[in-house]
Amino acid sequence: MSGLVDWPAAERNKQPILDILERVLPKQGLVLEIASATGQHVAHFAKALPDLTWQPSDYSEEHLQNLRARRLYVGLPNILSPILLDVTRIPWPVERADAIFNANMIHISPWATTLGLFTGAEQVLPPGAPLVTYGPYKVHGEHVSESNVEFDASMRERDPSFGVRDVDDITTVAEARGFALEEQIVMPANNFTLIFRRR
């Protein structure tokens, strides 16, 4: 795939994530993907779920360029042109969505992005809509593996505001903004998929 950036981890996890999305996403409507990065996820999901319209987004102009290139490469009519979206800037440039998907952002960004994610989602999602996050998390204050301990340390060394977050802390933020944690699903490579539902 000349000119496109591919991340090996995204190739490995896209199908396990899709297996969950097929079950929890609505059958039709608009899915807003936040922090789409390389676009590998959205391309895979959009091909498998053609009745959904997918809105990729990212904060990085470099990622947006790659998203535009991938959209052209895959040529799927249900992937919209990617948009610049900073979750901390409220209101978002999307007025309404039927679901939100976000992978690998919460641990590699300041805590303010987690707050922004749920604040913005509260404004754009209707009652009953899912917000799905994927990545490494601590559970009740404990890392789930030694590799996650090392990964957390490397993140914090890179930026002290980064780090593997605790599911309990995220759930507290979610509940304050009208979301309930519906499922916590163990994934390969010591990751989790969290399914929040707008009350």
Secondary structure, DSSP 8 states (H G I E B T S, - for coil): -TT----HHHHHHHHHHHHHHHHHS-SSEEEEEES-TTSHHHHHHHHH-TTEEEEEEES-HHHHHHHHHHHHHH--TTB---EE--TTSSS-S-S--SEEEEES-GGGS-HHHHHHHHHHHHHH--TT-EEEEEE-EEBTTB-SSHHHHHHHHHHHHH-TT---EEHHHHHHHHHHTTEEEEEEEEEGGGEEEEEEEE-
